[in-house]
Amino acid sequence: MREALEQLREIAGQCAGAPVWSLPDADLVGAVRAVHDAEQMLAAVRLHLVREIDGRSLPIAQEAASTAVWLRGRLRVSVNAARRMVDLARVLDERPVLDAALSSAAVNVEQAQVVAKAVHDLAGEVSPDVVDLAEKTLVEEHAGWEPTALRRIGARILAHVAPEVAEDADRRATEREEKRAEQTRAFTLTNNGDGRFRVTGWLDAEAAAIVDAALDPLCKPDLDRTPAQRRADALVEICRLALRTEQLPDNGGDRPQIALTVPYDVVRGQLRVGQLDSGERLTVEQVRRLACDARILPVVLGGDGQILDVGQSRRLFTGPLRRALVVRDGGCAFPGCDRPPRWCDAHHIRHWTDGGDTALDNGVLLCQYHHRLIHRGDWEVRIAADGRPEFIPPPYVDPDRKPQRNVHHRRP
């Protein structure tokens, strides 16, 4: 075998260094398929070797914590990839039909992993003969299905091979899935260290349906944002709406709040970069957006950070003034937007931090997305002579910069 592998390495090196630009279309397509098939066969060889190494406990003898950790160091792969390799190697050792299919490239590694999980899930539910039949059916009748579709077939394979026990087995499997999902539910917000935070987690099917139902109305397609960006914006909008309801529980005796420290240049009358209580920094633009419709608590700090004076909190655009904005604008006032008032901030046309009044003729309702757009400065907003807001587009949208209005909320 060693001799054959050396020859194989040499041939593979020759193929890797060969130019492909001169191949006709048919040969190019055929070569991709041939290389792919060879990869699957070689993967089967590697898994056989891994299984033998694992069975002999060679990694433990070499003082590795596990076979997966040993493979990580030897093959320079992630520990998760190494663990999947070890798991599939053990399955192939027990499932000769699946092993033969991968060894002949009838299935690929991804498909083999799907089949392995399907037969593993059946092992405690039905007799070995039914498990064998399920494996044979998936390999021989569904090898042409890509992994996602094959996974769906695998989850319902009993309906094809043993319909008399399928319903009861599906019920038990669903109950196990629900219990596992409930026990492993999680939500993490991780600082990536570059101004971004990664959101990860797991939900059960019921919780996911609730979250999806809440996000979906806020994910209407538009040309400016990708689907992922729309979902991210929708999550933030939902949290902002929850904060406005005044129904969240107190946090340390106070309502939920964001604490932001902003240096102020007294000489120039300008804000500088702000800092959250978590230590994260916000741009001046982000500070202005937060200050548009928030409770502001002025605190005077000395040069070394000690508190010299604490003023009274001031809440902006509340009560009758907020209601007047709602009556006038009806929702987000940006042209073409249909966001309702509850999803909107009250934006100071002349920034409050620059001395702008908290008044009807200096305010406009904007959804979070268009609030960001206005603060970027390309679009301008003003109150027209009739007392309604209108927006001046940038030259790249309309060279004539003709004022535009939102007609979606207009009352007849």
Sequence and secondary structure as in RCSB ss.txt:
>XXXX:A:sequence
MREALEQLREIAGQCAGAPVWSLPDADLVGAVRAVHDAEQMLAAVRLHLVREIDGRSLPIAQEAASTAVWLRGRL
RVSVNAARRMVDLARVLDERPVLDAALSSAAVNVEQAQVVAKAVHDLAGEVSPDVVDLAEKTLVEEHAGWEPTAL
RRIGARILAHVAPEVAEDADRRATEREEKRAEQTRAFTLTNNGDGRFRVTGWLDAEAAAIVDAALDPLCKPDLDR
TPAQRRADALVEICRLALRTEQLPDNGGDRPQIALTVPYDVVRGQLRVGQLDSGERLTVEQVRRLACDARILPVV
LGGDGQILDVGQSRRLFTGPLRRALVVRDGGCAFPGCDRPPRWCDAHHIRHWTDGGDTALDNGVLLCQYHHRLIH
RGDWEVRIAADGRPEFIPPPYVDPDRKPQRNVHHRRP
>XXXX:A:secstr
 HHHHHHHHHHHHHHHHS  TTS HHHHHHHHHHHHHHHHHHHHHHHHHHHHHHHTTHHHHTT S HHHHHHHHH
T  HHHHHHHHHHHHHHHH HHHHHHHHTTSS HHHHHHHHHHHHHHTTTS HHHHHHHHHHHHHHSTTS HHHH
HHHHHTTHHHH HHHHHHHHHHHHHHHHHHHHHT EEEEEE SSS EEEEEE  HHHHHHHHHHHGGG    SSS
 HHHHHHHHHHHHHHHHHHTT S  BTTB S   EE  EETTTTEE  EEETTS EE HHHHHHHHHTSEE  EE
E TTS EEEE   EE S HHHHHHHHHHHSS  STT    GGGEEEEESS GGGT   SGGGEEEEEHHHHHHHH
HTSSEEEE TTS EEEE  TTT TT   B   TT   
